[in-house]
Amino acid sequence: MLKQNFSNRLYQNVQPIWEKNHQHPFVVGLGTGTLDREKFIFYLKQDYVYLIDYAKLFAIGVEKANNLKIMTKFAAVLHETLHFEMELHRQYAAEFGITRADLEATEPTPINLAYTSYMRKVAANGSLAELVACLLPCAWDYWEIGKLLKSTYGETLATNPYKKWIETYSSETFGAGTQWLIDLIDELTIEKSEEELHTIEQHFQITSKYEYLFWEMNEKKQDWPI
Ligand SMILES: Cc1ncc(C[n+]2csc(CCO)c2C)c(N)n1
């Protein structure tokens, strides 16, 4: 029997967590443009090294793909992450006088390391569907946030220093990449047992909570205490 649109179930059940993400002071600060610049710089550096690890997970997607169509698409989103998304970070860094070397040399905080290590563990031991469940909240909730901020604060965007950030994450380029991941999870879960679906949903929920912790970490500039 076909189990269609597993992504709907994921989306419905994750709403309480994503709501918290959308109301987070860091996210609201991006929208209003009042976010403290030092907090944004902290985020920029942490996110850059996060994306280096995240991009490698798309490479593991290439490895785990069982057909050329999926393999090709993982390679394309890997390319987009390195050349489109990370370019946004490089541009903001240049504005703030931060070099590429500084960005790359950033030591990940405990939360950053925990988040990427969790995804790497699933990538090493789990199925392709489990890996996609870990990758999906990052892409999907950022797209939701991008669209939300654009529709809520669209009129003041011209003077918002974080305009480029909002434009990037609400863009069609991101929308298309995210939609592909959503369609992929639907395709990969068609024949899965309820037990497997439960595991997949747990990864989706946990990485969504890590998204919250990541906002919180940047808001409070939480780093190693020693
Ligand atoms: C902590 C954190 N979570 C999510 C994203 C956003 N993001 C990461 S990969 C990707 C899609 C690539 O196709 C998107 C939108 C981020 N930058 N940092």
The ligand as an ORCA input file, in Angstrom:
! r2SCAN-3c Opt
* xyz 1 1
  C      22.276     26.168     11.206
  C      21.761     26.325      9.822
  N      20.628     25.691      9.480
  C      20.158     25.822      8.236
  C      20.804     26.584      7.302
  C      20.245     26.781      5.939
  N      20.670     25.840      4.996
  C      21.673     24.981      5.178
  S      21.839     23.992      3.821
  C      20.542     24.669      3.042
  C      20.055     24.229      1.741
  C      21.096     23.852      0.823
  O      20.503     23.487     -0.358
  C      20.036     25.674      3.804
  C      18.902     26.500      3.359
  C      21.993     27.225      7.687
  N      22.700     27.985      6.831
  N      22.444     27.080      8.952
*
